[in-house]
Amino acid sequence: FVTAVSTASGIGAPTPQENQSLNALSRRILDHDIVIWVGDKNYRLNTELSSTEVVEMIKAGKIKELVEFDQLKQEMKEGNIFQNFH
C-alpha cells in the first residue's frame, strides 16, 4: 500500500516536465497492490464553455459530455501522464 501526494507548481495544467516527473514516480510505485494518488494537479476542462454552461450541464446530468473535455483524461489518453493507471 502506498499513498502519493503531489501538487502542481503553477496555474493551469501541469507542464510536460511536471508530467514527466509524475510518470517517473508512477513507474516506481506500480509494484504495490493499492496506490492512492492524492493531489491537486490543476487539470481543468479544456473547453470554451463558460462556467455557467458547465454548471448547467452538470445540473442536466451531462457529466459524460463534460468528461470528454477533461484535461487529465486527455493527457492520459495521449500517454502523457499516469500510464497503467485507470
C-alpha positions as a printed Julia matrix, in Angstrom:
86×3 Matrix{Float64}:
   0.0    0.0     0.0
   1.36   3.42   -0.92
  -0.08   6.92   -0.89
   1.37   9.55   -3.21
   0.62  13.23   -2.65
   1.54  15.74   -5.32
   0.65  19.27   -6.3
   1.2   21.41   -9.36
   3.74  24.19   -9.27
   1.79  26.84  -11.14
  -1.51  27.96  -12.57
  -3.13  25.89  -15.28
  -2.48  22.35  -16.39
   0.86  20.82  -15.42
   3.77  21.34  -17.75
   5.27  18.48  -19.78
   8.16  18.45  -17.29
   5.75  18.01  -14.36
   4.0   15.2   -16.24
   7.38  13.57  -16.89
   8.24  13.76  -13.19
   4.91  12.19  -12.22
   5.4    9.42  -14.78
   8.79   8.6   -13.29
   7.26   8.37   -9.82
   4.3    6.32  -11.03
   6.62   3.72  -12.61
   8.41   3.28   -9.28
   5.23   2.64   -7.3
   3.45   0.24   -9.67
   4.71  -2.83   -7.78
   2.21  -2.14   -4.97
  -1.24  -3.74   -4.78
  -3.05  -0.49   -4.0
  -1.97   3.03   -4.91
  -3.94   6.06   -3.79
  -2.78   9.2    -5.56
  -3.92  12.44   -3.93
  -3.08  15.87   -5.21
  -4.14  18.99   -6.99
  -2.56  18.91  -10.42
  -4.68  21.82  -11.7
  -6.15  19.96  -14.64
  -9.29  21.64  -15.93
 -11.9   21.3   -18.62
 -10.38  22.05  -22.0
 -13.37  23.85  -23.49
 -14.68  27.27  -24.41
 -17.81  26.66  -22.33
 -18.49  29.29  -19.69
 -18.65  28.28  -16.03
 -22.41  28.9   -16.18
 -22.74  26.49  -19.13
 -20.69  23.88  -17.3
 -22.87  24.19  -14.21
 -26.0   23.84  -16.36
 -24.57  20.7   -17.97
 -23.85  19.26  -14.53
 -27.39  20.04  -13.39
 -28.71  18.38  -16.56
 -26.68  15.25  -15.79
 -24.41  15.66  -18.82
 -21.32  14.52  -16.96
 -20.15  12.14  -19.71
 -20.13  15.02  -22.18
 -18.02  17.11  -19.8
 -15.56  14.28  -19.19
 -14.65  14.5   -22.89
 -13.16  17.95  -22.09
 -11.21  16.76  -19.03
  -7.52  17.69  -19.49
  -6.33  14.85  -17.26
  -8.31  12.27  -19.24
  -6.96  13.75  -22.49
  -3.36  13.61  -21.22
  -3.86  10.03  -20.04
  -5.36   9.02  -23.4
  -2.37  10.54  -25.2
   0.0    8.61  -22.92
   1.5   11.74  -21.37
   0.64  11.01  -17.74
  -0.31   8.15  -15.38
   0.35   5.27  -17.73
  -1.06   1.99  -16.34
  -3.49   3.83  -14.05
  -7.25   3.82  -14.54
